[in-house]
């Protein structure tokens, strides 16, 4: 498979770290998906968005094209969108403690998102403070704002069906002489390409059945012609979690050498 060309730079790898945590942002660290919130309230609305998500899950539409269409339905100026999200986004109840543990134990934490870095950075700073927010690398797309105020997403990988192929932030770790253990946290369809490369995958499952798309994807084997093949879907073992409070003792046990990932996955019902 050809490596998609990135139109945006990457931060340096955490090459000397034995463990690295990589996480989706929207709906994983935040309790709501910020782009969904904007689309539902300022764009074409919840019903059409959910229908479009199902089209992506079934493989009939790419995430890149669906996401662009969602964002193009929003006519509110970008600075106003930022302020709306700062007022309405809340953080996973266990995230601050989880991130504090990562800092204390020198475990790098990286956000990998299909959203836009200026939105993420503004909301993250608002939720956890400027000092901590500055220390977290964000690998995402960005935004282009025209002179007339019109804005649109600038994809990291415009040739990829994901827009941002998150696997490209993880695969380079596999080429390091000393390969770190990779923990990945996700909740949506944009996380599928990265999820298959994690040593331990955590799938967010905190909403009514079917509304966490990544959990639904593997829980029900929805699509056989989707971007990840059915054979891979069958063999991905993962941990369902409602918030980072549940994930912390598992990650901590692995880092401290108290449990192994094979034993943890063996005990997992999914």
N, C-alpha and C positions, 0 to 999 in steps of 0.2 A: 504494500500500500504506500502511495506517495505521501511524503510529509507535507502538510499544508504550509504554505509560506505565511509567516507571521508579519503583519504590517505594524506591529508594536513591539518594543523591546521587552525582554524578560529580566527579572532580577537574578542575581547570582544564585546558584544552587547552594544548599546548606550541605556542602560536600563532606564536612567533618563530623556531622551529627549522626549518631547511630539510630535515632528515631526522628521522624518528621511527621507532623500532623498537617494535612491539607483538607480544607473544608469549602464546600459551597457556601454562599452567603445568603441568598434570598430563600426564606422559608426553612433554612437550616440553622443559621445563627440568629436570624430574625424570626419572630413568630409568624409574620406574614411575608409574602413575597411582594417586594416593593413595586416591581413592574406590574404584577397582577393588580395591586392596589390602584395604581395609576390608571391601568386599562379599565378596571371595573368601575371606577368613579369618575374618570375624566375622558375615557375613550369609549370603545364600542360596547363595553359592558361584560358582565360575568357570563351570561349564557353563551355568547358567541366565543368568548375566550375559552371556556371549558370545552366547547365543541371543537375548537381548533386544537387544543391540547390532545384530545382523543385522536384527531387526524394525525398528529405527530406520533403518538404512541402506536398507531396502527401502521405507520410507515407510509401513509399516503401523502404526507407533507413533511418537508424538512423543518427542523426547529428554527433554522436561520430565517426561512421565509415567513413562518408563522409569527415569530417574535418581531420581525420588522413590521409586519402588518399590524400587530398589536400596538406597537409604539407609534406608528404613523397615524393611528386613530386618535392620538392625544394631541390636542391643539393648544394646551396650556404652555406658556413660556417655561423654558427649562429652569430658570431661577425659582419660579413659583413652585415647580414640581419638587425641587430640593427642599424648600421650606415646608411644603405639605407633608413630605415624607418624614422630615425631622420631627414634626408634631404628632405623627400617627404611627411610626414604626416603633415596636418594642423588641426587646432582646430575649432570647431563650433564657429561662430562669436559671439555668445552670452554667451559662457561658462564662460569666465573669470569674467564677470560681475555677472553671476548667482552664481558662486562659492564665489565671494567676498560678495554677499548678504547673502549666507548661513553662512559664517564665522561671519559676522557682527551680525547676528540674532541667532547665536548659534544653527543652524540646521545642524546636522551631515550629511556629504556627503560620501557615500560609493560606490566604483566601484565594480560591480559584472560582471565578464567577463568570456567568454569561451576561451579567449586567454591565453597567457603565461605571468606570472608576470614580468619576467626580461625584456621582450619587452615593456610591458605596462609602467613599472616604468621608463625605459630609455626615452621613447618618451614623457611621461607625464612631466618628469623633464625638458626635452628640450623645451616643449611648454609653461609651466607655471612657471618654476623656481623650484629650489631644495627645497626652504623653504615650499612653498605651497604643492608641490608634496609629501613631507614627511608626511604631516598631513592627507593625504587621505588614508584610508584603501583600499586595493585591495584584493578582494576575487576571485581567478581565478585558472587556472591550472598552471603548471610550465613546465620547459624543462629539459630534461636529455641529456647531451653531453657526448658522448663516447670518449675514449682515442684517437681514430682515427679521431675525429672531427665530426663524424656523429651525428646528433641530432634528437630528436623526442619529441613529446609532452608527458608529464606525467599528465594523467587526475586526477582530484580531486576525481571523482566518476567513476572509470573505469567500474563498473558494470551497470551504468545507460546509457540509450540510448543517453543521452545528453553529456556524458563525464563529464560535470559539471552541475549537476542539480541545477540551480540557486534558485529554490524555497527553498532549504535548508538553504540559507542565510537569507530568509525572514520569514519563518514559525516560528522560535524561538521567534520572536517579538510578535507573537500572543499568546504566552504562558506567557507573562509578566503580572504581576498584574495590572500595568498601561500600557495599550497597546497604543503605539504611532500611530499617523497617518502616513502611509507609502506612499510616492510618488515614483513611479517607471518609469524610462525612458528606452525605448528599441527600436530596429529597426529590429531585425532579428529572425530567427527560434529558436536560442538558448535561446531567452528571453521568450518563450511561457510558460514554467513551472513557472516562477516567476511572469509573468504578471497577472495571475489570482488571486494572493494573495495581490495585491496592493489595497490601498484605492482609489488612483487616478492614473490611468495609462496614461502616455504620450507615443504616438507612433510616431516615427520619420517618416516624409513623405516629404523628400527633394529631391528626385530623380525622374526621369521619371517613369511613371506608371508601377507598377509591380516589380521595382527594390528594393523597401523597403519591405523586405519579411514579416515582421510582419504586416505592413499595408495591404499588399496583402492578407495575411492569413485571417484577419478578414474582410477585405473589400469585398472579393469575396467568402469566405467560401469554400476554395479550397479542403480541405481533410476531409472526414468523418471518416477515420480510422487512423488519425494522433495522436500524443501523447496527445493532448487535445481534449476531446470529442466534437462532434458537438453541443450538448446541451449547453456546456460551451461557445463555440464560439459564440452562438447566444445571450448570455446574458451579455457578457463583453462590458461595455461601456468604452470609452476611448476618449482622446483628441489627435487629430493629431497636430503635430507641425513641423515647418520647421527648427527652431533653438531655442536655449535657450532664446533668446530675447522674443519670444512669450510665453514661459512657465513661465518666471519670474513673471509677474503680476498676474498670476493665483495662483501660489504657495504662493506668498506674501499675496494675498487676503485671502487665507485659513488660513495661519499662524496668520495673524492679526485679524482673526475673522470677516472679512468684507463679506465673502461669504462662503457658505457651499458646500461641495462636491456634495451632491444630487442636489443642484440647478445648479452647474456647469455642471454636467453630463446630467441633464435634458435639458440644452440648447445646448448640443453637438449634432451635426447631425449624429454622428456615435456611 
